[in-house]
């Protein structure tokens, strides 16, 4: 049986879903689904790409529930967040979170990661604002506004190039 790529997406505002579609288009034969749609038998799928958003400093719960089911897979992770994806803390978060997800299963290998900026859910932004005392600094507002324009075409192209280049002929 020939294995095919599986892309599992958790998306709250559509950011990660947009990136997932771009990656899926770059991987001929790939199948994309939400965590609730993932079948019990994952043997037909490899590599597995996990797409998620930054949920309070972690991957969302539905991705955390799927990760232990992955066995002997080559895994790629991509994520969206409201913050600067090029910052050292953001890069470290992405690497740490991806490694954690891969290690939750058995015999998996982390092959590639991708992180980009994405729109912030207004409810989440308000909840964070309330936690920070109810005021929004000019810097924080500028970051929120910048996030409103992402993921943009360059983000989608970059994700497609990264995963299409890495997994394009390797399964």
C-alpha positions in Angstrom: 0.0 0.0 0.0 1.3 3.5 -0.9 1.3 6.0 1.9 -0.1 9.5 1.3 0.4 12.7 3.2 -2.1 13.6 5.9 -2.6 17.2 7.0 -4.5 17.6 10.3 -5.7 21.1 10.9 -7.0 22.9 14.0 -8.1 26.4 13.1 -10.0 28.9 15.1 -10.1 32.0 12.8 -9.3 30.4 9.5 -5.6 31.4 9.6 -4.2 27.8 9.9 -6.8 26.5 7.6 -5.6 28.9 4.8 -2.0 27.7 5.4 -3.2 24.1 5.4 -4.8 24.5 2.0 -1.6 26.0 0.5 0.4 23.1 1.9 -2.1 20.6 0.7 -2.0 22.1 -2.8 1.8 21.6 -2.7 1.6 17.9 -1.9 0.0 15.9 -4.6 -2.3 13.2 -3.2 -2.4 14.8 0.3 -5.5 14.5 2.4 -6.5 17.3 4.8 -8.9 17.0 7.7 -9.8 18.3 11.1 -8.9 16.3 14.2 -12.5 15.1 14.7 -12.3 13.5 11.2 -9.1 11.6 11.7 -9.7 7.8 11.2 -8.6 5.2 13.8 -6.3 3.6 11.3 -3.4 6.0 10.4 -1.2 3.4 8.7 -2.1 4.7 5.1 -0.7 8.1 6.0 2.9 9.3 6.1 4.1 12.0 6.4 1.7 13.6 8.8 1.5 17.4 9.1 0.0 19.0 12.1 -1.4 22.5 11.6 -2.4 24.5 14.7 -2.6 27.9 16.3 -0.9 29.1 19.4 -3.4 28.4 22.2 -2.2 30.0 25.5 1.3 29.0 24.8 0.6 25.5 23.5 -1.0 23.6 20.7 -4.8 23.4 21.0 -6.3 20.5 22.9 -7.6 18.7 19.8 -4.1 18.5 18.4 -2.7 17.4 21.8 -5.2 14.5 21.7 -4.2 13.4 18.2 -0.4 13.5 18.7 -0.2 10.3 20.9 -1.9 8.3 18.2 1.0 9.0 15.7 3.4 6.1 15.4 6.5 5.8 13.2 5.6 8.9 11.2 7.6 11.6 9.6 6.0 14.8 11.0 5.9 18.4 10.0 4.3 21.1 12.1 3.0 24.5 11.0 1.3 27.1 13.2 -0.1 30.6 13.2 0.2 33.1 16.1 -0.7 36.8 16.7 2.9 37.6 17.6 6.1 38.1 15.6 7.0 34.7 14.2 10.6 35.8 13.6 11.2 36.6 17.3 13.5 34.3 19.3 10.7 33.5 21.8 8.3 32.6 19.0 10.9 30.4 17.2 11.7 28.7 20.5 8.0 28.1 21.2 7.5 26.6 17.7 10.4 24.2 18.1 9.5 23.2 21.6 5.8 22.7 20.8 6.6 20.7 17.7 9.1 18.5 19.5 6.6 17.9 22.3 3.9 16.8 19.8 6.3 14.4 18.0 7.4 12.9 21.3 3.9 12.3 22.4 3.7 9.4 19.9 6.2 6.6 19.3 9.0 6.4 16.8 8.2 9.7 15.1 10.6 12.1 13.5 10.2 15.8 13.3 11.1 16.8 9.7 10.1 20.5 9.3 8.4 23.4 11.0 6.8 26.6 9.8 5.4 29.5 11.8 3.6 32.6 10.6 1.6 35.5 11.9 -2.2 35.3 11.8 -5.2 37.3 12.8 -6.0 37.3 16.5 -9.5 36.2 17.5 -11.1 39.4 18.9 -12.4 37.5 22.0 -8.9 36.2 22.8 -7.4 39.7 22.3 -10.0 41.2 24.7 -9.5 38.4 27.3 -5.7 39.1 27.1 -6.3 42.8 27.3 -8.4 42.3 30.4 -5.7 40.1 32.0 -3.1 42.9 31.3 -5.1 45.5 33.1 -7.6 46.6 30.4 -5.3 48.9 28.4 -3.7 48.3 25.0 -0.2 49.8 24.5 0.6 51.4 21.1 3.0 48.6 20.5 0.5 45.9 21.2 -2.1 47.6 19.0 0.4 47.9 16.2 1.1 44.1 16.5 -2.6 43.4 16.4 -3.1 45.5 13.3 -0.2 43.9 11.6 -1.6 40.4 12.4 -4.9 41.4 10.7 -3.1 41.1 7.3 -1.8 37.6 7.8 -1.4 35.0 6.7 -0.8 36.7 3.4 0.1 35.4 0.0 3.9 35.4 0.9 3.2 33.4 4.1 1.1 30.8 2.1 3.7 30.6 -0.7 6.5 30.1 1.9 4.6 27.3 3.7 3.9 25.6 0.4 7.6 25.8 -0.6 8.9 24.5 2.7 6.6 21.5 2.9 6.3 20.9 -0.8 10.1 21.0 -1.1 10.7 18.7 1.8 7.9 16.2 1.4 7.3 16.6 -2.4 9.0 13.4 -3.4 10.0 11.8 -0.1 7.1 9.5 0.6 
